[in-house]
Amino acid sequence: MIVRRLARPLLASVFIAGGIDALRNPAARTDRAANLLEKVPSDSVPNDPDLVVRVNGAALLGGGLLLATGRLPRLASTVLAASIVPTTAIEHAFWDETDPAKKAQSRSLFLKNVGLLGGLLLASVDTAGKPGLAWRAQQAGRTTRREARHAKRAARREGKLLAARAHDVVS
């Protein structure tokens, strides 16, 4: 319990700061976002790099705040995991760097984001000790099958009793 209360805000802090920065200063990311948008089919994403940067910043900020406060943490983690992918591709494209020092720094930041993505994936499936949806569905299925077996047995017993009474009446 205490680990979640500490870990969620710690994990969320980088996203909150990044979201605020993207909303306040989208121009720093707009050129890189434009390069990424050229590689994406234009009908699936708006072709306005400034808008894309701001929407991603809002997702980072909103998801970070939700995760930090423990409100809808699984949904917030999923949103952050989805938004970190374009952020990582835009800001830490080490494969495009030619300077070895910048390439090494960009690779390091890229791997940091990959690690954050791993943490977010774990947070997105964390049920805080409560049974998950798959387990609850499995249990509901077991309960339904058990109740159906009991009802079938009871129906057979009732049928045998009725048959015995009918036999007694006829005899």
Buried (B, 14 or more C-beta within 10 A) or exposed (E): EEEBEEBBBEBBEBBBEBBBBBBEEBEEBBEBBBBBBEEEEEEEBEEBBBBBBBBBBBBBBBBBBBBBEBEEBBEBBBBBBBBBEBBBBBBBBBEEBEEEEEBEBBBEBBEEBEEBBEBBEEBBEBEEEEEEEEEEEEEEEEEEEEEEEEEEEEEEEEEEEEEEEEEEEEE
